[in-house]
């Protein structure tokens, strides 16, 4: 069974289409209208080994907020749909990613409960067309739709590009680890019997 999903989200502010294959090879086609976000989603796919297509037509003449939020919501919905009933997944994942002077840690529990801890300092306001404050909003929106615990922490670093790249890479690797299937797991990995 393939763990793949396609989700569309259309509002008066954006039109978003996301396709994801959790068991992919890291291929991507990304067109958000925000160059730095395209770069981050491309490396998210590559380092998580997810096949990911994202297309967004948003009201960028206002700013990037609506596009970033709606892409995160749609990606989260697609990821959750692709996971299915979570039967056989290892559930927990973590990753440390160094990026030159920067080190970022991400930890995930695909628990069915949404909670985000984001401890990442902001050393500058923008990278290209992306407002740096929207990165935290992206991950909170994504985790809310996946219904997972997501903890992201900058251990140290000073270059904002490296910091955000470390965030996306470490989150991708942690999500990839958590969504991995194991034939040693019967049903879902929970004493409650549901996730």
LUMLO-643690 format. One record per residue (C-alpha): residue number from 1; chain; x, y, z. Coordinates in pm, 1 decimal, m for minus. Layout:
[pt NUM,"A",[X,Y,Z]];
...
# end
This chain:
[pt 1,"A",[0.0,0.0,0.0]];
[pt 2,"A",[138.9,338.3,m95.2]];
[pt 3,"A",[140.5,612.4,163.0]];
[pt 4,"A",[56.2,896.1,m69.0]];
[pt 5,"A",[m197.6,1179.6,m53.0]];
[pt 6,"A",[m307.9,1478.1,m255.4]];
[pt 7,"A",[m484.2,1770.0,m87.1]];
[pt 8,"A",[m623.5,2094.3,m231.4]];
[pt 9,"A",[m704.2,2403.6,m26.3]];
[pt 10,"A",[m877.8,2702.6,m181.7]];
[pt 11,"A",[m961.4,3021.4,4.9]];
[pt 12,"A",[m1011.8,3383.3,m100.3]];
[pt 13,"A",[m644.0,3433.6,m17.8]];
[pt 14,"A",[m472.6,3129.0,m169.0]];
[pt 15,"A",[m506.1,2821.7,m385.5]];
[pt 16,"A",[m277.3,2538.8,m271.1]];
[pt 17,"A",[m218.9,2189.0,m405.5]];
[pt 18,"A",[8.0,1943.6,m223.1]];
[pt 19,"A",[96.6,1587.9,m317.4]];
[pt 20,"A",[319.1,1382.7,m88.3]];
[pt 21,"A",[452.0,1028.0,m91.6]];
[pt 22,"A",[601.4,946.4,247.4]];
[pt 23,"A",[789.5,648.5,101.0]];
[pt 24,"A",[940.5,848.8,m182.6]];
[pt 25,"A",[1296.2,915.6,m293.7]];
[pt 26,"A",[1322.8,1288.6,m217.7]];
[pt 27,"A",[1192.2,1422.0,m548.0]];
[pt 28,"A",[1011.8,1755.2,m547.6]];
[pt 29,"A",[841.6,2018.3,m756.5]];
[pt 30,"A",[787.2,2334.8,m553.8]];
[pt 31,"A",[628.6,2662.8,m667.3]];
[pt 32,"A",[508.8,2880.8,m380.2]];
[pt 33,"A",[594.8,3224.4,m517.0]];
[pt 34,"A",[838.2,3270.9,m225.8]];
[pt 35,"A",[1186.8,3173.7,m340.0]];
[pt 36,"A",[1339.5,3095.6,m1.1]];
[pt 37,"A",[1037.4,2886.2,99.5]];
[pt 38,"A",[1070.8,2692.2,m228.4]];
[pt 39,"A",[1430.6,2618.5,m132.3]];
[pt 40,"A",[1331.3,2503.7,219.7]];
[pt 41,"A",[1052.6,2274.8,94.2]];
[pt 42,"A",[1282.2,2129.7,m169.3]];
[pt 43,"A",[1539.8,2034.7,92.8]];
[pt 44,"A",[1261.1,1913.8,327.8]];
[pt 45,"A",[1161.2,1665.1,57.2]];
[pt 46,"A",[1518.8,1568.1,m23.4]];
[pt 47,"A",[1636.7,1508.1,331.9]];
[pt 48,"A",[1311.9,1345.9,447.9]];
[pt 49,"A",[1307.1,1124.2,136.4]];
[pt 50,"A",[951.9,1240.2,69.0]];
[pt 51,"A",[827.6,1293.5,m284.7]];
[pt 52,"A",[662.7,1634.2,m256.8]];
[pt 53,"A",[481.7,1859.9,m501.7]];
[pt 54,"A",[360.1,2198.0,m378.8]];
[pt 55,"A",[189.8,2465.1,m587.8]];
[pt 56,"A",[50.1,2784.5,m439.6]];
[pt 57,"A",[m110.0,3089.9,m594.1]];
[pt 58,"A",[m140.9,3338.7,m310.4]];
[pt 59,"A",[m199.4,3705.7,m238.2]];
[pt 60,"A",[170.3,3787.3,m220.4]];
[pt 61,"A",[91.3,4149.7,m306.8]];
[pt 62,"A",[m22.5,4171.3,58.2]];
[pt 63,"A",[257.5,3962.5,209.7]];
[pt 64,"A",[360.8,3598.9,248.5]];
[pt 65,"A",[159.8,3516.9,560.9]];
[pt 66,"A",[m146.0,3362.7,395.0]];
[pt 67,"A",[61.0,3156.9,151.9]];
[pt 68,"A",[298.3,3022.7,418.8]];
[pt 69,"A",[11.7,2937.0,653.3]];
[pt 70,"A",[m204.8,2769.7,390.6]];
[pt 71,"A",[87.8,2571.2,247.2]];
[pt 72,"A",[167.5,2444.4,598.3]];
[pt 73,"A",[m196.0,2354.1,665.0]];
[pt 74,"A",[m226.4,2171.1,333.0]];
[pt 75,"A",[107.1,1991.5,375.4]];
[pt 76,"A",[3.6,1885.1,725.9]];
[pt 77,"A",[m329.9,1752.8,602.7]];
[pt 78,"A",[m158.1,1562.7,321.0]];
[pt 79,"A",[103.9,1417.3,554.9]];
[pt 80,"A",[m165.4,1303.4,800.4]];
[pt 81,"A",[m372.1,1148.8,521.0]];
[pt 82,"A",[m68.6,966.6,381.7]];
[pt 83,"A",[8.4,823.6,727.6]];
[pt 84,"A",[m334.4,661.5,736.2]];
[pt 85,"A",[m419.7,487.8,1063.9]];
[pt 86,"A",[m49.1,490.3,1168.4]];
[pt 87,"A",[m47.6,114.6,1201.5]];
[pt 88,"A",[307.5,m19.8,1213.6]];
[pt 89,"A",[488.3,315.7,1237.1]];
[pt 90,"A",[765.5,364.9,1492.0]];
[pt 91,"A",[592.8,687.9,1599.8]];
[pt 92,"A",[892.6,873.9,1748.7]];
[pt 93,"A",[1174.6,1036.5,1556.8]];
[pt 94,"A",[1455.6,1278.3,1625.0]];
[pt 95,"A",[1737.5,1438.0,1431.3]];
[pt 96,"A",[2030.3,1668.9,1489.3]];
[pt 97,"A",[2141.5,1864.7,1184.5]];
[pt 98,"A",[2459.7,2072.8,1169.6]];
[pt 99,"A",[2487.5,2351.6,916.7]];
[pt 100,"A",[2832.3,2506.2,945.6]];
[pt 101,"A",[2823.0,2704.6,1274.4]];
[pt 102,"A",[2462.9,2601.2,1343.0]];
[pt 103,"A",[2317.6,2295.9,1517.6]];
[pt 104,"A",[1942.0,2227.2,1527.6]];
[pt 105,"A",[1752.7,1945.5,1698.2]];
[pt 106,"A",[1399.6,1831.5,1605.7]];
[pt 107,"A",[1198.6,1566.4,1790.7]];
[pt 108,"A",[861.9,1429.1,1674.9]];
[pt 109,"A",[589.7,1210.5,1825.4]];
[pt 110,"A",[313.7,1119.6,1578.3]];
[pt 111,"A",[84.0,1089.2,1878.9]];
[pt 112,"A",[m245.5,1223.8,1750.6]];
[pt 113,"A",[m198.9,1523.5,1981.7]];
[pt 114,"A",[m88.5,1859.0,1843.9]];
[pt 115,"A",[174.0,2044.7,2043.1]];
[pt 116,"A",[465.7,2252.9,1922.2]];
[pt 117,"A",[768.7,2382.8,2107.5]];
[pt 118,"A",[976.7,2611.5,1887.0]];
[pt 119,"A",[1291.6,2754.6,2043.9]];
[pt 120,"A",[1471.8,2917.7,1755.0]];
[pt 121,"A",[1614.0,3267.3,1780.1]];
[pt 122,"A",[1564.5,3520.6,1505.4]];
[pt 123,"A",[1877.3,3714.6,1415.3]];
[pt 124,"A",[1730.4,3893.2,1115.0]];
[pt 125,"A",[1381.0,3972.9,991.2]];
[pt 126,"A",[1382.5,3851.5,629.8]];
[pt 127,"A",[1557.3,3612.9,398.0]];
[pt 128,"A",[1467.5,3699.9,41.2]];
[pt 129,"A",[1088.1,3738.8,33.0]];
[pt 130,"A",[1029.9,3528.0,347.5]];
[pt 131,"A",[956.5,3691.6,683.2]];
[pt 132,"A",[1160.0,3486.7,931.3]];
[pt 133,"A",[878.8,3498.9,1190.5]];
[pt 134,"A",[664.0,3293.2,949.6]];
[pt 135,"A",[888.9,2988.7,988.4]];
[pt 136,"A",[760.1,2923.8,1340.3]];
[pt 137,"A",[405.3,2980.0,1217.2]];
[pt 138,"A",[465.6,2728.3,936.5]];
[pt 139,"A",[569.5,2454.5,1179.3]];
[pt 140,"A",[290.1,2527.1,1428.3]];
[pt 141,"A",[32.8,2509.7,1146.4]];
[pt 142,"A",[186.9,2192.2,1000.9]];
[pt 143,"A",[203.4,2012.2,1337.7]];
[pt 144,"A",[m153.7,2118.1,1416.4]];
[pt 145,"A",[m281.9,1941.2,1106.4]];
[pt 146,"A",[m60.9,1631.9,1144.1]];
[pt 147,"A",[m163.8,1622.2,1511.4]];
[pt 148,"A",[187.9,1555.2,1629.1]];
[pt 149,"A",[419.2,1674.9,1901.6]];
[pt 150,"A",[697.3,1873.1,1737.0]];
[pt 151,"A",[989.2,2015.4,1933.1]];
[pt 152,"A",[1243.5,2223.0,1740.5]];
[pt 153,"A",[1538.9,2383.7,1912.5]];
[pt 154,"A",[1836.1,2583.1,1792.4]];
[pt 155,"A",[2126.4,2464.4,2005.7]];
[pt 156,"A",[2357.1,2729.6,1862.5]];
[pt 157,"A",[2415.3,2926.8,1544.1]];
[pt 158,"A",[2435.2,3279.6,1408.6]];
[pt 159,"A",[2356.7,3276.6,1033.9]];
[pt 160,"A",[1978.9,3298.3,981.2]];
[pt 161,"A",[1989.8,3110.4,650.0]];
[pt 162,"A",[2180.3,2824.5,816.1]];
[pt 163,"A",[1944.3,2827.1,1114.2]];
[pt 164,"A",[1627.0,2796.3,906.4]];
[pt 165,"A",[1785.8,2539.1,678.4]];
[pt 166,"A",[1878.9,2335.7,986.7]];
[pt 167,"A",[1519.6,2361.7,1109.5]];
[pt 168,"A",[1370.0,2227.7,785.6]];
[pt 169,"A",[1629.8,1952.5,743.7]];
[pt 170,"A",[1609.1,1830.9,1103.2]];
[pt 171,"A",[1227.7,1837.2,1104.0]];
[pt 172,"A",[1224.5,1641.1,777.2]];
[pt 173,"A",[1463.2,1378.9,911.2]];
[pt 174,"A",[1270.9,1346.4,1240.1]];
[pt 175,"A",[938.1,1309.0,1055.5]];
[pt 176,"A",[1093.3,1053.0,821.9]];
[pt 177,"A",[1220.1,851.4,1118.3]];
[pt 178,"A",[888.0,871.4,1304.5]];
[pt 179,"A",[682.8,763.6,1001.2]];
[pt 180,"A",[905.6,462.4,925.3]];
[pt 181,"A",[721.4,131.5,933.6]];
[pt 182,"A",[843.9,m169.1,1131.2]];
[pt 183,"A",[718.7,m525.3,1094.3]];
[pt 184,"A",[788.6,m567.1,1467.9]];
[pt 185,"A",[495.2,m336.3,1548.6]];
[pt 186,"A",[149.6,m493.6,1553.1]];
[pt 187,"A",[m116.8,m224.4,1510.6]];
[pt 188,"A",[m25.8,113.1,1656.1]];
[pt 189,"A",[255.6,176.7,1903.3]];
[pt 190,"A",[38.2,286.4,2194.4]];
[pt 191,"A",[m95.0,126.8,2512.2]];
[pt 192,"A",[m424.6,302.5,2432.5]];
[pt 193,"A",[m453.8,117.3,2101.6]];
[pt 194,"A",[m504.0,436.2,1901.2]];
[pt 195,"A",[m293.2,730.0,1787.9]];
# end
